Amino acid sequence: MKKVELHLHLDGSIRPSTISEILNINLEEAKKLSTIETKCASLKEYLTKFDIPLKIMQTKENLERVAFELAQDLQKDDVIYAEIRFAPNKHLKSGLTLDEVVTAILKGLSQVPIKTNLILCMMRGDSYEQNLKVIKLAKKYLNHGVVAIDLAGSEASYPVNLYQELFEIAQKENIPFTIHAGEADEPLSVINAINLGAKRIGHGVRAIESEKALKLIKEKNITLEVCPKSNLDTNMYEKLSNHPIKKLYDMGLLVTINTDNRTVSNTNLTKSYQDLQEVFSFTKQDFLKMNENALQSAFLNQAEIEELLALLHK
Ligand SMILES: [Zn+2]
């Protein structure tokens, strides 16, 4: 079936074959460096799988290639719309400018006939000035390939409220945003992210532990960008049957299904849907509803949403 993906990191979705080719190492080694084989101890350990991809994604040529290949992979996965995210500041090690990074990625994506947009990630742990640059960059390219910003990185070490001022600036500049919350940190993180103005929450699944968080999500029509396989890989849940996605969905919350990182988690949406169907008996109608949720909260204008909804139902 046709699918929509809202939560997808470019650097976590680089093909192992591309790593192998660029670094001149064998494919098995490339897979080992970029993919989780067994569960990680924590989100922190999971994040080490981005070291090699980030080492490679420092030239225009490589950025364009990785973006192009991801768009091809999305097409094969029957994705009709995706919002792809990455942290621009992480691609400046070889002297590229922020503009060159965004332009190279957009160029790669534009070569595949599938609708995509970018979300620029501010990073937990980066300085105020570095993150402010991301906001300015998003403003510059807003609705020209970039549709929003995000806050990613180690949630437990850097609470969302440290970034309040930056999100106030984003709001003033009319830049939409989503925030990673309720993944590695407790439900209060979700509540704080919503109170900062996020309309979408990256993960958000730990809201299940708090009545107050669930109530707020329902009241404010917040969309949850749920990434089940990623949550297993970071050892949040031991097995898929322990994951709260079905409970959240049955509560009527706006649940969407995402991969987070296709390479790191060795998955795609087709596989994720199959796993979810086996464990929770989700029906085709349920998956359709979750894709409608995704489109209705996509960072797009109403006309674009209507067009994609028609395509989804075709
Ligand atoms: Zn993520």
Residues whose N, C-alpha, C, O or C-beta is under 5 A from the ligand:
A	BS01	ZN	D260
